[in-house]
Amino acid sequence: MKIVAFKTGKPKSFNYRPLFYDKKKEEMEERLKRYTKPEEVESERLKLKIRESWRRRDNSNRQTSQRTFYIYIIAAILLLYFIFFR
């Protein structure tokens, strides 16, 4: 007679489907989409333009915040210098 404190279940299985990238197929689908539905291509172009402008704005904000950070560090160092070495 076997006594088991905890019931062990079966191992869970998963469905693994490997993905393959076919560069020629992707290019062909892009060309087909470009020539069949030009209004969608225009909307994609607009999305890319908006995304690029946001990226540029984000980079300029990041540079401004880095500059502000460096100014605060320099001010803190100067303050510590005047407090301890004067």
Buried (B, 14 or more C-beta within 10 A) or exposed (E): EEEEEEEEEEEEEEEEEEEEEEEEEEEEEEEEEEEEEEEEBEEEEEEEEEEEEEEEEEEEEEEEEEEEEEEEEEEEEEEEEEEEEE
